[in-house]
Amino acid sequence: MTTSIYKLRVILDAEADVFRDLELPSDFTLEQLLAAITQSFNLETGEMGSFYISDEDWNQGTEISMEDFGEPGGLLMRDVTVAVGFPEHYSRLILVYDFLAMWTFFVELVSIRKGDTGTYPQEVLRFGERPDQAPEKMFGSDTHQKNIFDDAFDEEDDFSEEDDAW
């Protein structure tokens, strides 16, 4: 039996080039894609993560989460298949995995082909090695980036002594 096989490039947001090309059938859910990514990059399983629909400039958009947090119209990974998403609704996703470590991946559609319903997912290309720890995230403008916590504790309090009185 033949089916559509999607080839996705999964790029780790890191200084060095680290990516994997994964092939999976069209009926795979984003939940199954997440499992394939964590296995391919040798990450601990069981952490929370979310996909985000992205535009061509990798701007983070609508969240597709692992769990239902009661948000009206929220998308769940288990309900979205690769075929439903790629390429008609989006061609790129951002994955944030393990919200404490903040492993961040860029996922994009490389190709769609007809193929057999063999054993999937398949890692068809591996480039670079994952660092031991997630790369530190920098936030700010393109001209002046800084760590989100750099000034968090260096600023003066906005409270007066009167605010401390109970």
Protein Blocks (a to p, Z undefined) as FASTA:
>chain_A
ZZdddddddddddfbdcdddddddfklcfklmmmmmmmmnopaehiacddddddfkopac
ddddfbdghighiacfklpcfklmpmklocbdcddehjknopacddddfbdcdddfdddd
ddfbdedjadfbdcdddeddfklccdfklmmmmpccfbdfklmpZZ
